[in-house]
């Protein structure tokens, strides 16, 4: 799926950070081009990021977008 095109996602995003510098962002999408899904991004204090997504297609799209 081409991330430069406009796609509609209906859902929620929640972000929280810790005093040590770790951040968590959870996306919960009821409707999207991929169907319903949730994803989690963890940003570590050293700048490294991890994405937990339901499959490779969703993970690639989210990584391209952000």
PDB file of N, CA, C, O and CB in Angstrom:
ATOM      1  N   UNK A   1       0.847  -1.176   0.000  1.00  0.00           N
ATOM      2  CA  UNK A   1       0.000   0.000   0.000  1.00  0.00           C
ATOM      3  C   UNK A   1       0.891   1.238   0.000  1.00  0.00           C
ATOM      4  O   UNK A   1       1.858   1.311   0.758  1.00  0.00           O
ATOM      5  CB  UNK A   1      -0.963  -0.001   1.222  1.00  0.00           C
ATOM      6  N   UNK A   2       0.571   2.190  -0.835  1.00  0.00           N
ATOM      7  CA  UNK A   2       1.347   3.409  -0.984  1.00  0.00           C
ATOM      8  C   UNK A   2       1.005   4.390   0.138  1.00  0.00           C
ATOM      9  O   UNK A   2      -0.140   4.832   0.242  1.00  0.00           O
ATOM     10  CB  UNK A   2       1.090   4.048  -2.361  1.00  0.00           C
ATOM     11  N   UNK A   3       1.983   4.735   0.975  1.00  0.00           N
ATOM     12  CA  UNK A   3       1.702   5.621   2.113  1.00  0.00           C
ATOM     13  C   UNK A   3       1.602   7.081   1.699  1.00  0.00           C
ATOM     14  O   UNK A   3       1.227   7.920   2.518  1.00  0.00           O
ATOM     15  CB  UNK A   3       2.778   5.468   3.171  1.00  0.00           C
ATOM     16  N   UNK A   4       1.932   7.416   0.431  1.00  0.00           N
ATOM     17  CA  UNK A   4       1.810   8.805   0.014  1.00  0.00           C
ATOM     18  C   UNK A   4       0.369   9.150  -0.352  1.00  0.00           C
ATOM     19  O   UNK A   4       0.019  10.328  -0.420  1.00  0.00           O
ATOM     20  CB  UNK A   4       2.733   9.084  -1.167  1.00  0.00           C
ATOM     21  N   UNK A   5      -0.461   8.154  -0.588  1.00  0.00           N
ATOM     22  CA  UNK A   5      -1.880   8.393  -0.848  1.00  0.00           C
ATOM     23  C   UNK A   5      -2.587   8.664   0.471  1.00  0.00           C
ATOM     24  O   UNK A   5      -2.058   8.343   1.535  1.00  0.00           O
ATOM     25  CB  UNK A   5      -2.527   7.184  -1.582  1.00  0.00           C
ATOM     26  N   UNK A   6      -3.768   9.247   0.413  1.00  0.00           N
ATOM     27  CA  UNK A   6      -4.545   9.505   1.629  1.00  0.00           C
ATOM     28  C   UNK A   6      -5.359   8.270   1.975  1.00  0.00           C
ATOM     29  O   UNK A   6      -6.094   7.738   1.142  1.00  0.00           O
ATOM     30  CB  UNK A   6      -5.472  10.739   1.450  1.00  0.00           C
ATOM     31  N   UNK A   7      -5.218   7.824   3.212  1.00  0.00           N
ATOM     32  CA  UNK A   7      -5.978   6.692   3.722  1.00  0.00           C
ATOM     33  C   UNK A   7      -6.673   7.115   5.004  1.00  0.00           C
ATOM     34  O   UNK A   7      -6.143   7.920   5.769  1.00  0.00           O
ATOM     35  CB  UNK A   7      -5.062   5.460   3.965  1.00  0.00           C
ATOM     36  N   UNK A   8      -7.853   6.573   5.236  1.00  0.00           N
ATOM     37  CA  UNK A   8      -8.617   6.948   6.430  1.00  0.00           C
ATOM     38  C   UNK A   8      -8.491   5.865   7.501  1.00  0.00           C
ATOM     39  O   UNK A   8      -8.697   4.678   7.245  1.00  0.00           O
ATOM     40  CB  UNK A   8     -10.106   7.182   6.075  1.00  0.00           C
ATOM     41  N   UNK A   9      -8.146   6.316   8.707  1.00  0.00           N
ATOM     42  CA  UNK A   9      -8.072   5.464   9.882  1.00  0.00           C
ATOM     43  C   UNK A   9      -9.013   6.055  10.927  1.00  0.00           C
ATOM     44  O   UNK A   9      -8.911   7.240  11.244  1.00  0.00           O
ATOM     45  CB  UNK A   9      -6.598   5.350  10.427  1.00  0.00           C
ATOM     46  N   UNK A  10      -9.915   5.261  11.459  1.00  0.00           N
ATOM     47  CA  UNK A  10     -10.806   5.693  12.534  1.00  0.00           C
ATOM     48  C   UNK A  10     -10.429   4.931  13.792  1.00  0.00           C
ATOM     49  O   UNK A  10     -10.464   3.701  13.816  1.00  0.00           O
ATOM     50  CB  UNK A  10     -12.311   5.461  12.165  1.00  0.00           C
ATOM     51  N   UNK A  11     -10.071   5.656  14.827  1.00  0.00           N
ATOM     52  CA  UNK A  11      -9.688   4.997  16.071  1.00  0.00           C
ATOM     53  C   UNK A  11      -9.110   5.989  17.049  1.00  0.00           C
ATOM     54  O   UNK A  11      -9.470   7.166  17.059  1.00  0.00           O
ATOM     55  CB  UNK A  11      -8.690   3.886  15.807  1.00  0.00           C
ATOM     56  N   UNK A  12      -8.202   5.491  17.874  1.00  0.00           N
ATOM     57  CA  UNK A  12      -7.659   6.276  18.974  1.00  0.00           C
ATOM     58  C   UNK A  12      -6.151   6.077  19.079  1.00  0.00           C
ATOM     59  O   UNK A  12      -5.616   5.036  18.696  1.00  0.00           O
ATOM     60  CB  UNK A  12      -8.342   5.897  20.294  1.00  0.00           C
ATOM     61  N   UNK A  13      -5.484   7.093  19.604  1.00  0.00           N
ATOM     62  CA  UNK A  13      -4.056   7.007  19.908  1.00  0.00           C
ATOM     63  C   UNK A  13      -3.872   7.454  21.355  1.00  0.00           C
ATOM     64  O   UNK A  13      -4.470   8.439  21.789  1.00  0.00           O
ATOM     65  CB  UNK A  13      -3.192   7.889  18.916  1.00  0.00           C
ATOM     66  N   UNK A  14      -3.047   6.730  22.094  1.00  0.00           N
ATOM     67  CA  UNK A  14      -2.710   7.078  23.468  1.00  0.00           C
ATOM     68  C   UNK A  14      -1.197   7.099  23.587  1.00  0.00           C
ATOM     69  O   UNK A  14      -0.533   6.144  23.184  1.00  0.00           O
ATOM     70  CB  UNK A  14      -3.345   6.077  24.488  1.00  0.00           C
ATOM     71  N   UNK A  15      -0.653   8.150  24.122  1.00  0.00           N
ATOM     72  CA  UNK A  15       0.786   8.235  24.342  1.00  0.00           C
ATOM     73  C   UNK A  15       1.083   8.534  25.791  1.00  0.00           C
ATOM     74  O   UNK A  15       0.342   9.267  26.445  1.00  0.00           O
ATOM     75  CB  UNK A  15       1.410   9.298  23.447  1.00  0.00           C
ATOM     76  N   UNK A  16       2.170   7.969  26.297  1.00  0.00           N
ATOM     77  CA  UNK A  16       2.593   8.210  27.672  1.00  0.00           C
ATOM     78  C   UNK A  16       4.124   8.117  27.725  1.00  0.00           C
ATOM     79  O   UNK A  16       4.736   7.325  27.009  1.00  0.00           O
ATOM     80  CB  UNK A  16       1.925   7.184  28.664  1.00  0.00           C
ATOM     81  N   UNK A  17       4.715   8.930  28.573  1.00  0.00           N
ATOM     82  CA  UNK A  17       6.159   8.900  28.756  1.00  0.00           C
ATOM     83  C   UNK A  17       6.508   8.659  30.213  1.00  0.00           C
ATOM     84  O   UNK A  17       5.713   8.944  31.108  1.00  0.00           O
ATOM     85  CB  UNK A  17       6.791  10.203  28.268  1.00  0.00           C
ATOM     86  N   UNK A  18       7.690   8.138  30.441  1.00  0.00           N
ATOM     87  CA  UNK A  18       8.153   7.869  31.797  1.00  0.00           C
ATOM     88  C   UNK A  18       9.243   8.872  32.175  1.00  0.00           C
ATOM     89  O   UNK A  18       9.844   9.488  31.295  1.00  0.00           O
ATOM     90  CB  UNK A  18       8.678   6.413  31.921  1.00  0.00           C
ATOM     91  N   UNK A  19       9.503   9.042  33.466  1.00  0.00           N
ATOM     92  CA  UNK A  19      10.557   9.972  33.895  1.00  0.00           C
ATOM     93  C   UNK A  19      11.942   9.610  33.351  1.00  0.00           C
ATOM     94  O   UNK A  19      12.795  10.485  33.199  1.00  0.00           O
ATOM     95  CB  UNK A  19      10.611  10.016  35.406  1.00  0.00           C
ATOM     96  N   UNK A  20      12.170   8.326  33.057  1.00  0.00           N
ATOM     97  CA  UNK A  20      13.487   7.916  32.557  1.00  0.00           C
ATOM     98  C   UNK A  20      13.641   8.163  31.052  1.00  0.00           C
ATOM     99  O   UNK A  20      14.712   7.921  30.496  1.00  0.00           O
ATOM    100  CB  UNK A  20      13.721   6.439  32.861  1.00  0.00           C
ATOM    101  N   UNK A  21      12.577   8.645  30.384  1.00  0.00           N
ATOM    102  CA  UNK A  21      12.689   8.977  28.977  1.00  0.00           C
ATOM    103  C   UNK A  21      12.106   7.958  28.012  1.00  0.00           C
ATOM    104  O   UNK A  21      12.231   8.119  26.798  1.00  0.00           O
ATOM    105  CB  UNK A  21      14.089   9.175  28.654  1.00  0.00           C
ATOM    106  N   UNK A  22      11.483   6.933  28.520  1.00  0.00           N
ATOM    107  CA  UNK A  22      10.853   5.937  27.645  1.00  0.00           C
ATOM    108  C   UNK A  22       9.444   6.415  27.307  1.00  0.00           C
ATOM    109  O   UNK A  22       8.735   6.916  28.180  1.00  0.00           O
ATOM    110  CB  UNK A  22      10.818   4.517  28.323  1.00  0.00           C
ATOM    111  N   UNK A  23       9.028   6.263  26.031  1.00  0.00           N
ATOM    112  CA  UNK A  23       7.700   6.670  25.599  1.00  0.00           C
ATOM    113  C   UNK A  23       6.980   5.488  24.967  1.00  0.00           C
ATOM    114  O   UNK A  23       7.597   4.640  24.322  1.00  0.00           O
ATOM    115  CB  UNK A  23       7.783   7.849  24.611  1.00  0.00           C
ATOM    116  N   UNK A  24       5.676   5.446  25.160  1.00  0.00           N
ATOM    117  CA  UNK A  24       4.825   4.409  24.580  1.00  0.00           C
ATOM    118  C   UNK A  24       3.694   5.096  23.830  1.00  0.00           C
ATOM    119  O   UNK A  24       3.080   6.031  24.345  1.00  0.00           O
ATOM    120  CB  UNK A  24       4.268   3.437  25.682  1.00  0.00           C
ATOM    121  N   UNK A  25       3.420   4.637  22.624  1.00  0.00           N
ATOM    122  CA  UNK A  25       2.283   5.140  21.855  1.00  0.00           C
ATOM    123  C   UNK A  25       1.498   3.921  21.388  1.00  0.00           C
ATOM    124  O   UNK A  25       2.045   3.030  20.739  1.00  0.00           O
ATOM    125  CB  UNK A  25       2.744   6.041  20.632  1.00  0.00           C
ATOM    126  N   UNK A  26       0.211   3.889  21.724  1.00  0.00           N
ATOM    127  CA  UNK A  26      -0.664   2.777  21.338  1.00  0.00           C
ATOM    128  C   UNK A  26      -1.709   3.323  20.380  1.00  0.00           C
ATOM    129  O   UNK A  26      -2.383   4.309  20.680  1.00  0.00           O
ATOM    130  CB  UNK A  26      -1.340   2.105  22.593  1.00  0.00           C
ATOM    131  N   UNK A  27      -1.839   2.690  19.241  1.00  0.00           N
ATOM    132  CA  UNK A  27      -2.897   3.019  18.288  1.00  0.00           C
ATOM    133  C   UNK A  27      -3.914   1.893  18.277  1.00  0.00           C
ATOM    134  O   UNK A  27      -3.548   0.722  18.182  1.00  0.00           O
ATOM    135  CB  UNK A  27      -2.320   3.256  16.864  1.00  0.00           C
ATOM    136  N   UNK A  28      -5.170   2.236  18.373  1.00  0.00           N
ATOM    137  CA  UNK A  28      -6.255   1.247  18.330  1.00  0.00           C
ATOM    138  C   UNK A  28      -7.217   1.701  17.235  1.00  0.00           C
ATOM    139  O   UNK A  28      -7.915   2.703  17.396  1.00  0.00           O
ATOM    140  CB  UNK A  28      -6.993   1.106  19.740  1.00  0.00           C
ATOM    141  N   UNK A  29      -7.255   0.975  16.134  1.00  0.00           N
ATOM    142  CA  UNK A  29      -7.969   1.389  14.936  1.00  0.00           C
ATOM    143  C   UNK A  29      -9.140   0.460  14.671  1.00  0.00           C
ATOM    144  O   UNK A  29      -8.950  -0.724  14.393  1.00  0.00           O
ATOM    145  CB  UNK A  29      -7.030   1.420  13.731  1.00  0.00           C
ATOM    146  N   UNK A  30     -10.343   0.992  14.755  1.00  0.00           N
ATOM    147  CA  UNK A  30     -11.534   0.184  14.470  1.00  0.00           C
ATOM    148  C   UNK A  30     -11.721  -0.004  12.963  1.00  0.00           C
ATOM    149  O   UNK A  30     -12.193  -1.047  12.511  1.00  0.00           O
ATOM    150  CB  UNK A  30     -12.788   0.841  15.081  1.00  0.00           C
ATOM    151  N   UNK A  31     -11.345   1.024  12.192  1.00  0.00           N
ATOM    152  CA  UNK A  31     -11.459   0.954  10.734  1.00  0.00           C
ATOM    153  C   UNK A  31     -10.197   1.510  10.101  1.00  0.00           C
ATOM    154  O   UNK A  31      -9.695   2.562  10.496  1.00  0.00           O
ATOM    155  CB  UNK A  31     -12.705   1.727  10.232  1.00  0.00           C
ATOM    156  N   UNK A  32      -9.694   0.784   9.111  1.00  0.00           N
ATOM    157  CA  UNK A  32      -8.511   1.223   8.378  1.00  0.00           C
ATOM    158  C   UNK A  32      -8.465   0.436   7.069  1.00  0.00           C
ATOM    159  O   UNK A  32      -9.251  -0.492   6.885  1.00  0.00           O
ATOM    160  CB  UNK A  32      -7.193   1.015   9.223  1.00  0.00           C
ATOM    161  N   UNK A  33      -7.560   0.791   6.162  1.00  0.00           N
ATOM    162  CA  UNK A  33      -7.400  -0.014   4.946  1.00  0.00           C
ATOM    163  C   UNK A  33      -6.960  -1.457   5.251  1.00  0.00           C
ATOM    164  O   UNK A  33      -7.046  -2.330   4.388  1.00  0.00           O
ATOM    165  CB  UNK A  33      -6.381   0.651   4.018  1.00  0.00           C
ATOM    166  N   UNK A  34      -6.492  -1.698   6.475  1.00  0.00           N
ATOM    167  CA  UNK A  34      -6.035  -3.024   6.899  1.00  0.00           C
ATOM    168  C   UNK A  34      -7.051  -3.741   7.773  1.00  0.00           C
ATOM    169  O   UNK A  34      -6.767  -4.828   8.278  1.00  0.00           O
ATOM    170  CB  UNK A  34      -4.728  -2.905   7.644  1.00  0.00           C
ATOM    171  N   UNK A  35      -8.226  -3.159   7.962  1.00  0.00           N
ATOM    172  CA  UNK A  35      -9.200  -3.696   8.902  1.00  0.00           C
ATOM    173  C   UNK A  35      -8.885  -3.174  10.298  1.00  0.00           C
ATOM    174  O   UNK A  35      -8.067  -2.268  10.459  1.00  0.00           O
ATOM    175  CB  UNK A  35      -9.200  -5.247   8.879  1.00  0.00           C
ATOM    176  N   UNK A  36      -9.529  -3.740  11.291  1.00  0.00           N
ATOM    177  CA  UNK A  36      -9.287  -3.323  12.680  1.00  0.00           C
ATOM    178  C   UNK A  36      -7.955  -3.905  13.162  1.00  0.00           C
ATOM    179  O   UNK A  36      -7.638  -5.065  12.898  1.00  0.00           O
ATOM    180  CB  UNK A  36     -10.459  -3.782  13.614  1.00  0.00           C
ATOM    181  N   UNK A  37      -7.178  -3.074  13.876  1.00  0.00           N
ATOM    182  CA  UNK A  37      -5.921  -3.559  14.450  1.00  0.00           C
ATOM    183  C   UNK A  37      -5.449  -2.594  15.527  1.00  0.00           C
ATOM    184  O   UNK A  37      -5.979  -1.491  15.664  1.00  0.00           O
ATOM    185  CB  UNK A  37      -4.835  -3.725  13.355  1.00  0.00           C
ATOM    186  N   UNK A  38      -4.457  -3.017  16.282  1.00  0.00           N
ATOM    187  CA  UNK A  38      -3.782  -2.172  17.260  1.00  0.00           C
ATOM    188  C   UNK A  38      -2.281  -2.285  17.026  1.00  0.00           C
ATOM    189  O   UNK A  38      -1.793  -3.322  16.575  1.00  0.00           O
ATOM    190  CB  UNK A  38      -4.159  -2.578  18.725  1.00  0.00           C
ATOM    191  N   UNK A  39      -1.552  -1.217  17.335  1.00  0.00           N
ATOM    192  CA  UNK A  39      -0.095  -1.241  17.247  1.00  0.00           C
ATOM    193  C   UNK A  39       0.478  -0.480  18.433  1.00  0.00           C
ATOM    194  O   UNK A  39      -0.191   0.358  19.036  1.00  0.00           O
ATOM    195  CB  UNK A  39       0.400  -0.629  15.903  1.00  0.00           C
ATOM    196  N   UNK A  40       1.727  -0.789  18.754  1.00  0.00           N
ATOM    197  CA  UNK A  40       2.414  -0.154  19.879  1.00  0.00           C
ATOM    198  C   UNK A  40       3.803   0.269  19.417  1.00  0.00           C
ATOM    199  O   UNK A  40       4.525  -0.515  18.799  1.00  0.00           O
ATOM    200  CB  UNK A  40       2.501  -1.117  21.114  1.00  0.00           C
ATOM    201  N   UNK A  41       4.172   1.504  19.717  1.00  0.00           N
ATOM    202  CA  UNK A  41       5.516   1.975  19.458  1.00  0.00           C
ATOM    203  C   UNK A  41       6.156   2.291  20.808  1.00  0.00           C
ATOM    204  O   UNK A  41       5.570   2.975  21.647  1.00  0.00           O
ATOM    205  CB  UNK A  41       5.516   3.226  18.507  1.00  0.00           C
ATOM    206  N   UNK A  42       7.367   1.781  20.995  1.00  0.00           N
ATOM    207  CA  UNK A  42       8.133   2.058  22.204  1.00  0.00           C
ATOM    208  C   UNK A  42       9.382   2.825  21.781  1.00  0.00           C
ATOM    209  O   UNK A  42      10.161   2.340  20.961  1.00  0.00           O
ATOM    210  CB  UNK A  42       8.502   0.732  22.979  1.00  0.00           C
ATOM    211  N   UNK A  43       9.574   4.019  22.336  1.00  0.00           N
ATOM    212  CA  UNK A  43      10.778   4.806  22.087  1.00  0.00           C
ATOM    213  C   UNK A  43      11.623   4.759  23.356  1.00  0.00           C
ATOM    214  O   UNK A  43      11.160   5.114  24.440  1.00  0.00           O
ATOM    215  CB  UNK A  43      10.431   6.291  21.680  1.00  0.00           C
ATOM    216  N   UNK A  44      12.847   4.324  23.206  1.00  0.00           N
ATOM    217  CA  UNK A  44      13.758   4.171  24.340  1.00  0.00           C
ATOM    218  C   UNK A  44      14.539   5.469  24.566  1.00  0.00           C
ATOM    219  O   UNK A  44      14.649   6.287  23.653  1.00  0.00           O
ATOM    220  CB  UNK A  44      14.731   2.987  24.104  1.00  0.00           C
ATOM    221  N   UNK A  45      15.073   5.660  25.758  1.00  0.00           N
ATOM    222  CA  UNK A  45      15.810   6.888  26.059  1.00  0.00           C
ATOM    223  C   UNK A  45      16.992   7.142  25.113  1.00  0.00           C
ATOM    224  O   UNK A  45      17.367   8.295  24.898  1.00  0.00           O
ATOM    225  CB  UNK A  45      16.311   6.835  27.476  1.00  0.00           C
ATOM    226  N   UNK A  46      17.580   6.087  24.550  1.00  0.00           N
ATOM    227  CA  UNK A  46      18.719   6.257  23.641  1.00  0.00           C
ATOM    228  C   UNK A  46      18.286   6.619  22.214  1.00  0.00           C
ATOM    229  O   UNK A  46      19.131   6.769  21.332  1.00  0.00           O
ATOM    230  CB  UNK A  46      19.550   4.981  23.613  1.00  0.00           C
ATOM    231  N   UNK A  47      16.964   6.760  21.983  1.00  0.00           N
ATOM    232  CA  UNK A  47      16.457   7.124  20.660  1.00  0.00           C
ATOM    233  C   UNK A  47      16.013   5.941  19.820  1.00  0.00           C
ATOM    234  O   UNK A  47      15.351   6.130  18.800  1.00  0.00           O
ATOM    235  CB  UNK A  47      17.499   7.877  19.919  1.00  0.00           C
ATOM    236  N   UNK A  48      16.359   4.730  20.222  1.00  0.00           N
ATOM    237  CA  UNK A  48      15.922   3.543  19.484  1.00  0.00           C
ATOM    238  C   UNK A  48      14.408   3.390  19.617  1.00  0.00           C
ATOM    239  O   UNK A  48      13.826   3.714  20.652  1.00  0.00           O
ATOM    240  CB  UNK A  48      16.648   2.266  20.002  1.00  0.00           C
ATOM    241  N   UNK A  49      13.788   2.895  18.558  1.00  0.00           N
ATOM    242  CA  UNK A  49      12.338   2.680  18.566  1.00  0.00           C
ATOM    243  C   UNK A  49      12.020   1.243  18.185  1.00  0.00           C
ATOM    244  O   UNK A  49      12.713   0.614  17.385  1.00  0.00           O
ATOM    245  CB  UNK A  49      11.631   3.657  17.602  1.00  0.00           C
ATOM    246  N   UNK A  50      10.955   0.753  18.783  1.00  0.00           N
ATOM    247  CA  UNK A  50      10.440  -0.573  18.447  1.00  0.00           C
ATOM    248  C   UNK A  50       8.981  -0.423  18.091  1.00  0.00           C
ATOM    249  O   UNK A  50       8.249   0.324  18.740  1.00  0.00           O
ATOM    250  CB  UNK A  50      10.632  -1.586  19.619  1.00  0.00           C
ATOM    251  N   UNK A  51       8.553  -1.136  17.053  1.00  0.00           N
ATOM    252  CA  UNK A  51       7.151  -1.135  16.670  1.00  0.00           C
ATOM    253  C   UNK A  51       6.619  -2.547  16.791  1.00  0.00           C
ATOM    254  O   UNK A  51       7.213  -3.494  16.275  1.00  0.00           O
ATOM    255  CB  UNK A  51       6.958  -0.588  15.232  1.00  0.00           C
ATOM    256  N   UNK A  52       5.508  -2.680  17.468  1.00  0.00           N
ATOM    257  CA  UNK A  52       4.819  -3.963  17.570  1.00  0.00           C
ATOM    258  C   UNK A  52       3.532  -3.807  16.774  1.00  0.00           C
ATOM    259  O   UNK A  52       2.661  -3.012  17.130  1.00  0.00           O
ATOM    260  CB  UNK A  52       4.538  -4.381  19.085  1.00  0.00           C
ATOM    261  N   UNK A  53       3.421  -4.568  15.699  1.00  0.00           N
ATOM    262  CA  UNK A  53       2.276  -4.483  14.800  1.00  0.00           C
ATOM    263  C   UNK A  53       1.749  -5.888  14.537  1.00  0.00           C
ATOM    264  O   UNK A  53       2.477  -6.863  14.723  1.00  0.00           O
ATOM    265  CB  UNK A  53       2.661  -3.776  13.468  1.00  0.00           C
ATOM    266  N   UNK A  54       0.494  -6.007  14.108  1.00  0.00           N
ATOM    267  CA  UNK A  54      -0.095  -7.332  13.942  1.00  0.00           C
ATOM    268  C   UNK A  54       0.484  -8.153  12.796  1.00  0.00           C
ATOM    269  O   UNK A  54       0.376  -9.379  12.795  1.00  0.00           O
ATOM    270  CB  UNK A  54      -1.549  -7.190  13.738  1.00  0.00           C
ATOM    271  N   UNK A  55       1.098  -7.485  11.819  1.00  0.00           N
ATOM    272  CA  UNK A  55       1.723  -8.219  10.710  1.00  0.00           C
ATOM    273  C   UNK A  55       2.718  -7.301  10.004  1.00  0.00           C
ATOM    274  O   UNK A  55       2.793  -6.109  10.301  1.00  0.00           O
ATOM    275  CB  UNK A  55       0.644  -8.747   9.703  1.00  0.00           C
ATOM    276  N   UNK A  56       3.479  -7.864   9.069  1.00  0.00           N
ATOM    277  CA  UNK A  56       4.527  -7.106   8.384  1.00  0.00           C
ATOM    278  C   UNK A  56       3.962  -5.980   7.520  1.00  0.00           C
ATOM    279  O   UNK A  56       4.564  -4.909   7.438  1.00  0.00           O
ATOM    280  CB  UNK A  56       5.360  -8.038   7.525  1.00  0.00           C
ATOM    281  N   UNK A  57       2.813  -6.207   6.874  1.00  0.00           N
ATOM    282  CA  UNK A  57       2.224  -5.189   6.013  1.00  0.00           C
ATOM    283  C   UNK A  57       1.864  -3.941   6.823  1.00  0.00           C
ATOM    284  O   UNK A  57       2.191  -2.824   6.422  1.00  0.00           O
ATOM    285  CB  UNK A  57       0.977  -5.744   5.301  1.00  0.00           C
ATOM    286  N   UNK A  58       1.199  -4.127   7.949  1.00  0.00           N
ATOM    287  CA  UNK A  58       0.831  -2.999   8.815  1.00  0.00           C
ATOM    288  C   UNK A  58       2.096  -2.341   9.362  1.00  0.00           C
ATOM    289  O   UNK A  58       2.197  -1.115   9.376  1.00  0.00           O
ATOM    290  CB  UNK A  58      -0.090  -3.469   9.984  1.00  0.00           C
ATOM    291  N   UNK A  59       3.049  -3.135   9.808  1.00  0.00           N
ATOM    292  CA  UNK A  59       4.304  -2.589  10.337  1.00  0.00           C
ATOM    293  C   UNK A  59       5.038  -1.743   9.319  1.00  0.00           C
ATOM    294  O   UNK A  59       5.538  -0.669   9.655  1.00  0.00           O
ATOM    295  CB  UNK A  59       5.205  -3.706  10.803  1.00  0.00           C
ATOM    296  N   UNK A  60       5.112  -2.204   8.082  1.00  0.00           N
ATOM    297  CA  UNK A  60       5.788  -1.437   7.022  1.00  0.00           C
ATOM    298  C   UNK A  60       5.063  -0.122   6.769  1.00  0.00           C
ATOM    299  O   UNK A  60       5.700   0.919   6.611  1.00  0.00           O
ATOM    300  CB  UNK A  60       5.864  -2.259   5.714  1.00  0.00           C
ATOM    301  N   UNK A  61       3.750  -0.164   6.729  1.00  0.00           N
ATOM    302  CA  UNK A  61       2.962   1.054   6.491  1.00  0.00           C
ATOM    303  C   UNK A  61       3.192   2.061   7.608  1.00  0.00           C
ATOM    304  O   UNK A  61       3.460   3.232   7.340  1.00  0.00           O
ATOM    305  CB  UNK A  61       1.459   0.721   6.378  1.00  0.00           C
ATOM    306  N   UNK A  62       3.090   1.618   8.855  1.00  0.00           N
ATOM    307  CA  UNK A  62       3.264   2.521   9.991  1.00  0.00           C
ATOM    308  C   UNK A  62       4.679   3.095   9.992  1.00  0.00           C
ATOM    309  O   UNK A  62       4.854   4.288  10.238  1.00  0.00           O
ATOM    310  CB  UNK A  62       2.977   1.787  11.322  1.00  0.00           C
ATOM    311  N   UNK A  63       5.684   2.275   9.723  1.00  0.00           N
ATOM    312  CA  UNK A  63       7.064   2.772   9.674  1.00  0.00           C
ATOM    313  C   UNK A  63       7.259   3.802   8.578  1.00  0.00           C
ATOM    314  O   UNK A  63       7.932   4.809   8.796  1.00  0.00           O
ATOM    315  CB  UNK A  63       8.030   1.621   9.468  1.00  0.00           C
ATOM    316  N   UNK A  64       6.689   3.575   7.411  1.00  0.00           N
ATOM    317  CA  UNK A  64       6.778   4.534   6.308  1.00  0.00           C
ATOM    318  C   UNK A  64       6.095   5.855   6.655  1.00  0.00           C
ATOM    319  O   UNK A  64       6.568   6.928   6.282  1.00  0.00           O
ATOM    320  CB  UNK A  64       6.154   3.944   5.044  1.00  0.00           C
ATOM    321  N   UNK A  65       4.981   5.759   7.372  1.00  0.00           N
ATOM    322  CA  UNK A  65       4.200   6.944   7.703  1.00  0.00           C
ATOM    323  C   UNK A  65       4.913   7.823   8.710  1.00  0.00           C
ATOM    324  O   UNK A  65       4.883   9.048   8.598  1.00  0.00           O
ATOM    325  CB  UNK A  65       2.844   6.546   8.237  1.00  0.00           C
ATOM    326  N   UNK A  66       5.556   7.207   9.698  1.00  0.00           N
ATOM    327  CA  UNK A  66       6.217   7.956  10.755  1.00  0.00           C
ATOM    328  C   UNK A  66       7.721   7.793  10.674  1.00  0.00           C
ATOM    329  O   UNK A  66       8.448   8.358  11.492  1.00  0.00           O
ATOM    330  CB  UNK A  66       5.715   7.514  12.118  1.00  0.00           C
TER     331      UNK A  66
END
